[in-house]
């Protein structure tokens, strides 16, 4: 792999020298050691740009209610208690992690209650659905702008009054949006309000009530779920992704807030568990969030460092990852590198984390434990910048994503990574959009000793489709990769029709931590048609979701207008195989649907589909 010389002396001065200290023996000791090193880098870069009250970033709270639905009783008092409780949670956790009592910044009125922007919706309750978050935000924008708040430059929390409480039946129904998106610069979270949302009731084991989604639960459990839900979704609005706690963290602190901690928040008050906590990975992210730190220096600047010399070694039920930060002159330094070990399935909810602070030369080493046995998985590396930026925030996209498999005994298999490593120079050239280097790297790869790498590169070098329409292929050709043939028509739901690669810099066809030599990119909704001319007997292959995407698709194969095969819903981390009889068929259609839940992240792939005589 390629090496480099870090020749920027000024940036190197920001980093602490290598330490010979013993490895930390507990999560708390680890946090104390790493937070101190990270803060040294951060403070060296900030210089005189310390927290300034005049630059304070504030969380703006909105109460939105449908036109026919009065605000829930005592909403100002309850939501004030809710947000003050959450503010205290973040402050307590950040202090425990070694960063001091940093937390969200809230506006209050003269009566010391939370400042809430009241907005009445344009339509009645029945006209809104849980998927209407953007619609509700749009209705809030005029009121926010009147208050001098620009929606896409601030962090906003919208409580939606879309619940119905029947006190006699003790029945609660929620119909609210409940999600979030955000970075260190801006974000929005949608929450539900109800008459029984109140952190003062977190300790209540009685009375029991019935929730349409969660069934029969105590009032305290209800508030663990929904006050905890506010805390969790606010985390997303601040730029925090999902992640699950490691075993050592679970033993010490309970459940990670950004994993399933939205359901365990405050459960310790009822003696039902250890409650929720912030992982060190998320604490490191929040340490430079402008709202938490009070420092806004270059907050809108994009970090431009790269991670190089990456090496991954499999140990006893762990991965050891090493590399080097290549700092970009004139941009904020990287003060931490995070690793997310994400087993297939469950989106990124069960991704465990490891953290490292670069040394003076930018070197870092991560030790990733708690590998899930019998799972394919992806290792993602994220760089954190001193201005609050990161390689990625709540999403899973990163140029540093590496697949691996874990056997039934918890041992990692890096065969896929070892193959993928050959493509890193190519991916770098694609990212730079340097056509000369792209062609050079593909030519080198086409001569690789790895048969699969060579086959992939040769297909990428080929211009257009190597073969004509299937009906026109010579009879002596007994088998052909469908992706190498010319379709009669093609349409995809995002980007453009692409064959034998992905239409993005990582390029390689990957799914469930496997690499495929041929395939058809088919982001839902997609339809590819081929003329068979009645000259082929079988079509076989697999279908799946592109690695790093969390969508869900349904794959359909039709011939001459009739459905021959229909998959079950295919989600990330799952592959479905097929072998279809197409004897005598004239027209073949490969269709990808969105599984009924929208087509976000639905990067469907037809993997190594092959026609045989």
N, C-alpha and C positions, 0 to 999 in steps of 0.2 A: 504494500500500500504506500501511498505517497506521503512524504514527510515535508515539513516546512520549518523555517527558522522564524521564531517570534522575535521581531527586531524592533518592537515598539517599547522602548525602555520606560516611558512615562506610564503606560498602562500597567506594565509589570509591577511598578511600585505600589499599585493599588492592592496587590495580592499578598496575603500572609505567606511567610516562608513555610516550607514543608515541616511537618511536625512528626516527631518520633513517638508521640504519645500513644499509649496502649489503646486498643480498640475499645469503644464504650461498652459497658456491661449491661446497660439498660436503655430504654427509649429516652428517659429523662436525661441521662448522662450524654447520650448521643445529641440530644437537642441542645444542651448547654455548650458542648464543644463546637458544634457546627454553627449555631446562631452567632456565637462570638466571632468566629472566623468570617462569616458572611457579613456581619455588621462592620467589620474592619474594612472590607472592600467597599461596601456601600458608602460609609462615611468618608473614606478617602476620595471617592469620586464626587460626592456632594460638596465637599469643601465648606464654603460659607453658606451654601444654599440649604439652610436648615428650615424647620417648620415655620411657616409664616401664617399667622391667623388671618391675614387679609387674603391669602390664597386658599383658604380652607375649602375642601371639597365636601359637599353635603349630600346625604341621602334624602331624596325628595319623596315624600309619602303622599299617595293619592288615595282617596276613597271614592270609588265609582259605584253608582247604583242605577239599576234600570229605571225607566221613567215611571213605572207603576209599583215600585217596590221601595217602601220607606227604609231609611238607614236603620240598621240593627240597633237595639237599645244600648245606650252608653258606649257607643263605638269609640268616641275619643278617649275615654278613660281606659277601656279595655286595650285598645291598640297602643296607647301610650305605655301601659304596663308591659305589653308584648314586646315592643321595640326596645324599651329600657332593659328588659330581661335579656334579650338577644344581644344588645350592646355589651351588657355585663359578661355574657358568655364569651364573646370574642375577646374582650379585654383580659379575662381570666386565663383563657387558653394561650393568648399571645404572650402573656407574662410568664406562664409556665414553660413555654418554649424558649424563653430567653430574650424576647424582643421588647419587653416592657408592655404595659397595659394598653396596647394599640387597639383601636376599635373603630366602628362606624361613627360618623358625625351626624347628629340629629338636630334639627331646628325645633325650638319650643316656643310657645306663646307666653304671654305674661303670667298666665295661670300655671305655668310650668308643665302643661300638658303638651303633647306632640303637635307640631304644626302640620295640619293635614289639608291638602287641596281637595275640596269637595267638587265632584263632577257628576251630573245627572245624565244618564245615557239617552240616546235619541229614541230608543224603542223599548217596549215592555219586556219583562223577564223572559217570557216564552220565546222571544225572538233571538236569544243569545245561546251559544253553545260553548262547550269547553275549548273548542278550537278557535274561538273568536278573539284571541289575545290581541292580535294586531289591529283588529277592528276597534276594540275597546281603547287601545292606546291612541288610535287616531282620534277618537272622540275626546280624549283627555288633552290632546296637544294644544287646542286654543286656550284652555285655562292655564296650562303650563307656560305657554308663550306670554300670556298676559302677566304672569308672575316673573317674567324674565328668565325662564328655564327653557333651554334648547334641548329638545328630546334626545337627539343623537350625540350630545356632548356631556350628558350628565347620567347619574345612576338613579333610577326611578323604581319605586316599589308601589305597585297598584293593588290595593285590596278591593276585590270584586264582591259586591253584595249579591252573590248568586247562590244563596243557601236558603233552605226553609226548615224551620225548627218547630216541631209539634211537641209542646211541653207536656200535654196530657199523655200522648203515646210514647214520649221520650224517643222520638224519631228525628234524625237529622239527615237531610238530603243536600248534597252539594252539586252544582252544575257549573262550576267556575273553571276558567283556565287555571292551570297550575304548573307553570314551567318558567324558564328564564333563559336569558342569554346575556353575555357581557364580556368585557375586557377590563383592564385597569383604567381605561379612559371613560367608558360609558357602559350602560347596561340597563336592562329592564327585567323585573320579576313580577309575575302575576300570581296573586294569592287569593284565597277565599276568606271572607269574614262571615261569622255567624254569631248569634247571641250567646253561645256558650264557649267562644274562643277567649280564654283568659289564663295567663300563666299562674294566677293565684290558685287555680284548681289543679295544678300539676300533681299535687300530693293526694288527690282524692281517689280512693278506691271505690267509693260509692258517690252518687247513684250509678246504676248501670243504664246504658242507653243503647239504641240501635242505630248504626250508621249503614247507609246503603252499600258502601264499598267494604267496610271493615267488620260488619256484623255487630255482635253484642260485645260492647267494650265499656270500661268504666269512664267516668268523666275525666279522670286524670289521664287515662290512656288516650282518650280523644285529643287532649291538649298536647300530649307528647307527640302525637302524629302531626297535628296541625300547627302548633307553635313551632315544633321542630321542623315542620315543612317550610314555614316562613324563613327560619334560620338557614335551612338547606338551600332553598331556591335563591335567597339573598346571596349565598355563597357563589352560585352560578352568575348572578348579576355582577358580582365583583371579579369574575373571571376564573373561579375555581372549577376544575373538572371533577367528575366522579372519581373516587378511589376508595378501596376497601382497606381496613386495618390489617396489619400483619399479626401473627399469633402473639409475638412479644408485646405489641401495642395493645392487643385485645386484653391480655392478662393484666396489663398495667392500668389501662384507661377505659376500656369498654368498646364502644362501636364508633367508627369514624363518621363524623357528621356528613361528609360527602359520599359516603357509601349508603348504609341503611340507617345512619344516625338520625335521620328525620323521624324515625319511628321509635327511637329510644331516648329522645331528648327529655331530660328531667325524670326518667324512670327511677333514678336513685332516690328521689324524694318519696317514692312509694315502696322502697325496698325491693324493687323488682329487677335490679340490674345495676351496672356501673354507669349507665347513661352514655352520653355522646362526648366526643372530643375532636379537636383539630389535629390532623397528622402534621408532622414536621414539614412534609412537602407543601402542604397548603399554608402553613405558617410562614415558610420561606417566601411563598408567592405574595402573601399579604404584607410582609415586612416593607415592601416598596410600593404598595398600592397608595396612590396619592391621598386617598381619603384617610387611610390608616396612618401614614407617615407624616402627612401635612406638607410634604415636599412635592412641588409640581415641576421641578426642573426637567425640561426636555420630555415631558410626559407623553407628548404626541409623536416623538421620534421613534422610528422603527429600529430595533436592534439588528445588527448585520454581522455578528460573529458567526463563525462556522465551527463545527465539531469535526476534527480530523483524526487520523490514525486510530480509528475505532477498532478495538479488538474485543471479542467475546469468547470467553472460555467457560466450559461447563465443569462444575465441581460437584461435590456431593449434595445433591438437591438444591443447587444454587447456580447462579450465573455470575461470573466476575466480568465486569465491563470496564474497560479502560479507554482513554482517549485524551485528546488535547483540544483546548479552546483556542481557536485562532481569532484573536481580537481584531476588529475592524477599526481603523484609525478614525477618530472623530465621533465615535458612537459610544454609548454607555458600556461599561465593562460587564462581563458575565460574572455574577457572584455565586451562582449555584447551578448544578446540573441535576436534573431529576430523571429517574428511570421509572417507567410504568410497565409492570409485567401484567399483561392483560390476556387472560384465558379467553378462548373463543366463546361466544354467546353472552347474553346479558349485557349487551352494549359494552360500556366500560365501567360498570358498577363494581365489578370485582377485581379491578386492577390494583395490585399492591404496589407500594412505592419504595424506592431507595433514593438516597440523597448524597451528594458530594459537593465539596467546596474546592474549586480549582486552586492549585498552588501557584507560586510566583511565576512559573513557566507555563501555566495554563493546564497542567496535567490533572487528571481526575480519575478516580477509581470508584466504582459502584459495586456493592455486593447485594445481589437480588435473591431473596429467599422466598419461602412459602410458595414454591412452584406447585401448581395444581396437577396432580397425577392424572395421566390418561387424557390430557387436553392438548390441542394445538393452541398456540398463543402468539402474541406479538409483543416485542420489547420496543418501547418508544422512549426516546431521549428528548428532553426539553431543556433549553437554556433559559435562565432567568437573568434579566438585565436590571441594572441599578436604577433605571428610571421607571420600573414597573412593567415593562414590556416582557414578552416571553415568546419562545418559538411558536407555541400555541396556547390558547387559554382554555375555554371549556370544551373545545372539540378534540378529536383524536388525530387530526392531521398534523404530520411532522415529516420533514425529509429524512429523519433519523428513526425509521421504523424497520424492525428486523424480526422475521418470523422464526419460530422454533417449535419443536414438539416436545412433550413431556411424556415419558412412558409410565406404565402403571406403578412403578416404584418411585416416581418422582424425579427421575434422572432426565436431564435435558438432552435432546438430540439436535445438533446444530448443522445437519447436512444442508438444510434449506438456506440457512444463513451463509454457509461456506460457498454455496453456489451464487447466492445473491451478491456476495462481496465482490465477485468479478465484475458486476455491473455498476458499482459505485462511481467509477470515473465516467461512465456513459451518462448516468443520471445527473452528475454534476455538469456535464457538457450540455445536456438538455435544459437544465435549470438556467444556464447562462445563455441559452439559445444560440450557441456557437455551432453553426452548421458544419464547419470544417472539422471541429473537434468531434462532433457527433459521428460523422462519417469515419473519422480516424479510429475512434473507439469501437465502432461496430465492426470495422474491418479486422481489428485485432481480436475481437471476441469471436468472429466467425472462424478464426483459426485456433480457438481454444481447444485444449485437451479434454475439456468437459463436453461430452456430446450434447447435453441439453443446452448449455450456454452457446455452443456453436450453432445449433439449430435455431435457437431464438434469434441470434444476431443475423443469421442469413435471411430469415423471414423479414426482419426489420429493414435489411438492406434492399430487399426486393421492392421495386416500384410497382404500385398497383397490385393486381391479383395475378399470381403465377399461372393460374389456370383460367380458362373461359368458363362460361356457364356450365353446370354439371351435365346438361343434356348434350353439350358439344365436345365433351372430353372423349378421347379415343378409347375404343372398346378394350384395348389391351391394358389400360390403366384399371387395375382391379380395386384399388382403394385410394381415396383422396381426402385430405383435410378440407372440410367444408369452408373454413375461413380462408383457404387459398383459392377458392373459386369465386367467380364473378356473380354477385346477386342481381336479380332482376330489379329489385328496389330495396331501399333500406331507410329506416327512420328511427331515431332515438330521442329520448326525452330530455337529454342534456348533452351539450357539446355536439360532436358530429360523429357519424358512423366511423368506427375504427376497428381494424383487424390486426390480430396477433400482437397487440400491445394496448396499453391504456392511453387515453389522450391527456396525460399529465406527466410531470417529470419523472416519477418513479417507474413509469412505462411498463414494467414487467407484469405479466398476468399472474397474479397471486390470489389464492383463496384458501382458507383454512390452513394457513402456513405451508401451502404447497405451491410450487411453481409449475406453470404449464407452458408447453412449447407453442401451442396455437390456440386461437379462440376468437370469439366475437364479442366486442364491447356492446352491451345492450341496456343502457340505462332506461328504466321504465318511464313512460310507456314506450316500448320498442317493437318494431316489426321488420323482419328480414324475409324477403321472398326469393326463392330459387326455382329455376326451371329444371326439372329432373328428366323430362321426356320419357318417363317409364323405363329408364335404363339402369336403375339402381335397386338394390334389394334391402339394405338395412342402413339405418342412421343410428349411431351410438355416441355417447359422450357423457359429460357431467355438466351441471349448472350450479352456480353459486354467486355469492356477493364478493366484490373486490375487497381484498385485505385492507383494513383501515376504515371501512365504511360500515355503518350500523343499520342499513336499510333492511327491507323485507320485500320479497318479490314472489310472484307466481309465474312459472314458466310453462308455456303451452306450445305444443307441436301440432300443426294442422297440415293436411294434405288434401288437395282438391276440395277445399271448403269444409272438410270434416275433421273434428278433433281426434287425434290419435293418442295423445298423451297429455296429461295435465299434472304438474307437480303439486305437492302440498306447499304450504307457505315456506319459502326458503329464507332463512335469516342468516346474519353474519355468523361465521363459524360452522356452517352446515353445507354439505354438498349433497346433491341428489343425482344419481346416475340414471341413464335411460338407454334402452335399445329398442328401436322401433322398426317394424316391417313397413317398408315403403315400396314394395314390389308393385310395378305397374302405375305408380303415382306420377302425375304430370307436374303439379305445382306444390312446392313445399313452403310452409310459412313457420318461422320461429317467432313467437310472440312473448313479450315479457310485460306482465301487469304489475300494478303497485300494491297488491295484497289488500286494498281497501283502506289503507291508512296514510294516503298521500305518497308522493314519490320522492320525498327528501332522502338523500343518501342512498337511493335505490340503484346502485351501480351493479346491475345484473351482468353476468358473464355466461356465455356458452363456451364451455371449456373442452378443448380437443374434440369437437364434434367431427365425426368421420363417416363418410359414405363408403359402402362396399357393394360390389356387384353380387 
